[in-house]
Amino acid sequence: MVRIVLTGFRGTGKTRVGELLAHMLGVPFFDTDALIEKRSGMTIYEIFQKHGEEYFRKKECAVIASLDVSESVVSTGGGAIMDPSNVAAIRRGSTVFLLTADDRTIEQRIARTERPSLTRLPLREEIHELQAIRRPFYIASADFCISTTRKDANETAMVIRHILAEGNLTSKGAAGFLSFVRKTSIEPEEADALESAIGSPDRDPLTRIYAVAGNPCNHSLSPPLFNRLFSQYRLNCHYTRLCWPDFGEIIGEAKKTGIRGISVTIPFKSEALAFIDEADDPVRAIGAANTLVMCEGTTFGFNTDWTGIMDPLSHLKGSRAAVIGAGGAAAAAVYALQSLDMDVTILTRTQAKAKELSERFSVLVKPLSGFSEVNPDVVINATPVGMGSDMRSIVDISLLKPGMTIYDLVYTPADTPLLVAARKAGCLTIPGTEMFVRQACAQFRCFTGIEVLPAVVRGYVI
């Protein structure tokens, strides 16, 4: 058995469930709040009153970092997962269960407890607001999600005990999923690796499955990257490919299998919206999702593409920019550039296709031939031109000027014709691999709650 960690908002039953589960399993139980009180010689309430939340969070980090990774059950404080260093320490060598409950149930459970208020809001409103803020962090940091709204502590502990013994994927379910994967265009060795993870007689039932979904997606760098990161952080997870033309069928198989997360790539990023129960603000603004996370029957959608575009350009805030293209990548680019207060113009070979994008973001659209009129400081190629056998530069090389920043979102090949021409013209260039690196960092955090440095990812993919 590995260490079991319970996370979630206060009032979801972490402490009582943890005590019962530890008793059932015959292992020690540790409550991080109780450890903080013991080491400080004060109650949580007194710590907040005398020293404030920042002092408490420092104590919490120290306690979590000191926990032994051995057979035990650990209950964490409700806000611990807001700190990525806590999440990395909590998740390493552990199986993490998120306990959830609705606002009303939590209010009933904690109304008479002596715990410090974290806002000036009435209790129900505070619960609602903090749950909304913390929900993405809770979801990311967990392996399994369990609602305790209609379960008492004993029932919840029994559910966890069953998952520990059986996982959430039956042998029949694993066989069905493997059959589906093998009929896709996945390479045989990758299908064999998946079978070893979920289909072998000695499989670990707690292994969590992630995948990239696209058509095609055999060129994706995500499987080797994420599997290396899972290994680095000692996460019991396996990442595979779902290369299939029907996204609805992909999602159906994923839900039957209990897949934890999906990286969505071409051509499904817009189609994915129809399968999302809760979407973050960038997804709604961009109209596309590249990251799906499943938690207790709910599918959460995120978009990390825009982060991958914005981060390398953050020093150019307020510049004049041109985005070439009118698809999902272009929408992410416009959203990213507007987040940096840039004056954005869309350049496209087919203006009719860009009309919806123009109206959504209130930006000008010009034909590609209008490049000189825009005279951009920053140029983003959000088309597939330059990928694979299409070895053209989307921009007439005679129009490239020294000092321009050219960002080509194509990452295979890493050195596209546009980037080669831009360097010769004296432009600053950013390859599409940098977008992949940055969005992958954000996606890994959506999947695991762990913050990985771009340098680490870059070292794995370049």
Phi, psi and omega in degrees: 000146176261176176292137178253128180240132178252126177238171178139171180291153177298145183093356178273353174100016186303313185293309183293319178297318180298318179298313181295317182296317179298320178295316179299321186271347181070039180232164179293155175240135178231132175248120186297324177297318179295323178293322177296315179297319181295315183287332182269339184071021180220157173283163177303319179300315180295322179299314180294319182293318185272325189237342179090172185292322183301317178298317180298317182295325177295317177298320181296315178300318181296318180295314182296319179295333183273351183295135179283136177274081180219177182298112182191172172241130183236132174252127182257161174292155185298330182259004185300325186285357177287344180257117182301330179293324175296316182298316179300319180289321180293318188280334186300117178066023185233164165247124188252128178249126174266123174261130181238162173199157180284165185303318183295316180297316180297317179301316180297324184282330187249359187304326185256009179272153180266085178232145183292143174283140180261354177220179176262012183276157170302155190306309182301318180292322178297315179301313182298314183293314182292323177298318180297319180292317186276342188307312180300326180287320176301310184298317182295322190276359186254153170268322181225147181240134182224125175279132177253009183304317182246023178234141172275177185299320182293318179297318180296317179298322179293322177298314180297317180300321178295316179298319179300326182275323189244344187073197177239019180229116179285164177300321178296318179295319179296317180297318179296318180293318179297322177297318178296313183297320183291342177271356175275186182270020179296146177292143184305320182293329178285325175294322178296320179296321177295317179298322177297325183284324187234349187245351182280154181301329182260024181298155174272116184294347182267359179298129180260140186253135174233161182201159168258133180245125180191176178209090007270172173212014179291345177276350187297139177274355188296314183303307179296324180296306185293324177295326175291320179293320177302317179294318181300320183264011177055048178259133182278072186222154176224139184243131182228192180239145174234085183264099188204145185283344185252105183291325178300321178291322177301312181295321178300315178294321180297318181291321178296328185272344183077031177301139185276321183205152181227131169270123184259129179233187183305134006251031194256002189296323177280320179299331182300335183302327182291346184250008183260134177272321179225124183246145177279172185301314179300323178299314181294321181288318185278330182080026181203151177230139176243002183219123176241135177233128182258133180215111176049051176084355179254135178256120179259136182246137179226159173233117178252357179301318184296326177296319179296334177275318186290314190305313181289350182250007188298336180280355183252026183307135177086005182285171174265127189230150174236131176249123180262117181127167181217018180264201182297321179294323178295320178298316178297322180294315179298315179300317180295315182292321177293331175294339177259017178058035178272151174274110191251137171235137176267129175248130184211152177282340180231096187296328181301324181293334184270357185300313182298320180294320179298316181290322183295320185253002181055053178237157177284150174238131177229157175293158180301333179292348179270017183305315182295325180296322180289322180050060188284151170276327182235132178235128177241123173271109180250029176247167177279359183299127183106354182263143176063234183275354180275080188266058176246163169263127182294336180251136173303121187297339179289345182268351181282134185237149176304139179096341175294149173254120182249120182243110180259116184285348173293131180240003171227104008279163180292327181253090184280163176304323179297316181292321178299313180294321181295318179296320178297330180275359180087017178277158169275135186237146176231120182281159179297337176300331180290323175297315180301316180300310185292317180291329179293322176300314180293323180291321178298324177291323175298323182282325191232344185082359184263135179267111180257140183285143178306324180300324179293311179296318180302321180293337180273334188247349182246000000 
